[in-house]
């Protein structure tokens, strides 16, 4: 697929990029090159290839997925300016 100058002008307008008339042929050539490269990538056979998150084989560290209450309520409430009955106490803001 090839991009003509009119399409390059429209793409520049949609991207809100000011391009001089003299630079439009170069922009059209660059966009055409990008599309040719994408067409090359579409020709690659990727059947049976697992999706990757990185090019290096690595595994993220995992923790046990268990529900806990945190067991640090006292430490958290120690920082509160006003705590009552195990909760943060805040001033009333609605009358």
N, C-alpha and C positions, 0 to 999 in steps of 0.2 A: 504494500500500500504506500502510496506517495502523497505527501501533503503539498498542496499548491499554495501560492502566496495568499490567496483570499482566505483559505482556511487558517493559515498562520496568523493573518490579521484578526480573524474572529477569535482564535484561541487567546491571542494577546489581549484582546478587549475583554473576554470573559475572565481572564486572570488578572485584569486591571493592571497590565504592564504596558507602559508606553514604549513602543518600538518605532523607530524612524522607518520611513518608507525604504530607505537604502538598506536597512538591516533585515527587512522581511524575507528576502531570498535565503539569507543565511539561517534565519530562524526556521524557515520551511525545510531546509536541508537537515538541520539538526533534529527537528521533530520526525522527519522521515527516517533518519538513522535510528532513532529510538524505537519507532514502530518496526523497522526491519529487525532490530535486535530482539524485540518481543516476539516476533514471528519465529525467529530462530529458537528461542526458548520454548515455544509451543511444540517444536518438532522433537524435543528431547523425550524419550520414553521413560516415564517415572513410575510405571506399574511395579508394584511390590516394594517401593521405597517408602519407608516409614517417615512421617513428618518429624522434623528435628527442631529443637529450640536453640541449638548451637552446633557449630561445626566440630567441636571437640566433645567427645563422649564424657558426659558428667551427669551426676545425679544430685539433685538438691537434697540438702539435709532435711529430714522429716522428724517431727515429734509425734508422740503418741496422741491420737485423737480421742481424748477422754474429757468428760465434763467434770469440772471442779468449781468450787465456789471461790477459788483464789487463795483462801486461807490467809489473807492479809488485810482483812477489814480493819483491824486495829491500827496497822501501820498507815493505811490510807486516811482514816479519820483523825489520826494524830496531826495531820497537816491542815485540817479544817479549822477555820476560825470559830465555828460553833457547830457542835455535833450533839445530837440527842437520840437516845435509844437505838444507836447503831446506824444512824442516818445523818446526812448533811442537813443542817438547819439553815434556812434562808429567810430573810425578812419578807413579809407579805408585800406584794407589789400591786395587788388588785383589791380595791375596796369593796 
